[in-house]
Amino acid sequence: MTAARPETRRRNLLVSAAALVIVVAGLHAGQAILVPLLLAAFMAILCIPLLTWLTRHRVPAPLAVLAVVAVAIGALAGVVLVVGSSVNDFADRVPFYQQRFKELHTSFQGWLGEQGIPFTLDRLYSAANPGTLMGYVSKALSGLASALSNLLLVLFLVIFILAEAGGLRAKVSAALAARS
């Protein structure tokens, strides 16, 4: 067996690298569609065991899909409530955290002064400023708002995926049988 020539290896490596760049660029360009689609597929995969359990217990498929979607929405609402409560608690305790930070800073700076090391944390004070923290919170909330704007699309995709999940095995079998 002969070894591949170095030119062929380099060409194959270059073609593979170019293909990778094209795929990554395509994924980046299609993220507005791909992210909700993949999120819906992930949620549907999580919901399929409950759907199959309901259909095995003779619940009609449309009713089972609606029940599974209602459970998923309820679980999502519960997570949103817990996270929202945590954010509210954090926002209420920001002044306490600021005061505690200033106390620790003063103590640490005094200790460093006793050791003969001049040191200030003025840049950290600006980062712990409530206005700066609120800027971070507003960025996080704007990201959440953009995610929620796709919620309806994701919900419909989950419903369609779950509605088709029951007959998927028969469709794949029919497609493979027609191919043979």
Helices and strands as residue ranges (DSSP letters): H 6-29, H 31-56, H 61-114, H 122-127, H 130-149, H 151-165, H 168-179
